[in-house]
Amino acid sequence: MLNYQIHTVESAPEKSKPLLELFTHTVGFVPNLAGAVANSPVLANSLFGLFKNVHGGSFTEAEVQVLLLTNAVTNSSSWPVAFHTALGLKQGIDPADIQAIRERQLPKQKRYAALSGLAKKLIEKRGQLTDDDVTTFLEAGFEKEHLLEVVAVVAASTITNYAGKITNPPLDAFLQEHAWRG
């Protein structure tokens, strides 16, 4: 297995620093996965743009965390599962809904279930949604434009999920209680 340096803002390549500064501003520190992504300025800047757009879109932060957690579980990416579990709980998502997603089930909350189900199907079916998939999503109160926004969230999480698998960063101390193996 390859080892990747876990960068700080100070040690990162100059062109990777904006991503790490964004994390420092947003969550108060540089998570290990972001520090590992910083080894590639191209990847760091790709994630930077998507991260800003996804978290500035029309979904609530809790809905974004439902999507990101679902994507991490669907891609069997352990570090992001732990991270989005912690962030989802911080956003007030019912712990039972978080646990359902971690167990590859749908949450009970209707909107979360629609988001989680759609994201899982997008990944598993490689974007080949059926009319029933779309109808189920829309009947939960979403608009057709939201389908495209979910694609953006899936794209952002694919970067972190794949990068997490490749770089295999250690879990940050605060994530230990949310460790997950898929």
Buried (B, 14 or more C-beta within 10 A) or exposed (E): EEEBEBBBBEBBEEBBBBBBBBBBEEBEBBBBBBBBBBBBBEBBBBBBEBBBBBBEBEBEBBBBBBBBBBBBBBBEBBBBBBBBBBBBBEBEBBEEBBEBBBEEEBBEBEBBBBBBBBBBBBBEEEEEBEEEBBEBBBEBEBEEEBBEBBBBBBBBBBBBBBBBBBBBBEBBEEBEEBEBEE
